[in-house]
């Protein structure tokens, strides 16, 4: 049986049933949500349960629309990572539609 997330992680993974999250299989989700929305205690848990390489891999390739701007900026700076500005902007959670940005991102990714 795989390890489970501790109950303290529920508030940064508010829309998920944490009993069904596998910390290794779902590491991208856990790291992203925690570094973007987590408390200091939750962030410390992530930093102690994932390697710097695992965390840097998630930060350097942000999932589209999953990050708070200030959080992604903070963690990119923390690890000294520079990413394409378009990838950065695409990773930001933004409720305002920006069709030119979305089109440019998908074009850069070769999807259109």
N, C-alpha and C positions, 0 to 999 in steps of 0.2 A: 504494500500500500504506500502511495506517495505521501509526502508531507503536506500538511494543510497550512493555510494562512492563519495567523493568530487573529483573534477577534478585534484587536486594536486596529486592524487594517480596513474594517468595514466602512468607516466614514469617508475614506478616500476612494473607495470602490462602491459608492452608494447605490449604483444601479445594478449591481451584480450580487449573486448569491455566492459569498466567498467560500462556502462549503464545497462548491463545485469548481473552484479555481485551483488549478495545479500550479504551484509556484514556479516550477521549471518550465512546463509546457506553455504557460501563459505569462512568462516573465516579461515580455514586451508590454503587455497591458499593465501588469503590476508596477513595473518601473515607471512607465509613463504617467499613470494616474497618481502615483505616490509623489514623484518629483514635481508634478504640476500642482497637485491639490493637497498633498499630505502635510501633516503636522511634523514638528521636529522629531518626535518619537517614531512616527511612521517612516520618515526619511532615514533615521538611524537604523531601523530594522532593514530597510532595503540595502543600505550601504554595508551592513554586516552579513547579508544573505546572498548578495550577488557580487561577482568580481568586478573590479574597475573596467575590465574589458567588456563584460556583459552590459554594464551601465552605459559606457561610452558608445557601444554599438547602437543602443536604443536612442541615445541623445543625438548621435551624429546622423541618424536617419529617422527624423521624427515622423510619426504617423500623421497623415493628413487630418487636420482639424481637431487634434487631440490635446494640444498644449495651450496653456495660458502664455501670452507673449512674454511677460516678465520671468516666468519660470524657465522657459526654454532658453531665453537669453542668459539667465543666471547659470544654468548648468552647462551651456556651451562655453561660457567664460571660465567656469570652475575647472573644466577639463581641458581648456585651451583648444577647443575644436572650432574650426571655421567650416561652414557649409555654404552651399550655393544660396544666395538670397531668395531665390524662388522656392527652393525646398524649405527654407526657414518660414517664409510667409505662408506656404501651403500647410505647414504643420500647426499654425495658429488656429485656435478655436475662435471663430468669428461669426457672429450672427448676421452680419451684413453681407449679402451676396456680392461677390466680386468676379463677374464672369470673365473678364480679361485675364485675371490671375489664374483662374481655374483652367481656362483654355491654354494659356502659356505653359502651365505645369504639365498638363496632359500632352501637349505637343512636345515638350522637352523629354518626357518619358517615352515618346514614340507611340503613344496610345491613340493619337489622332493625326 
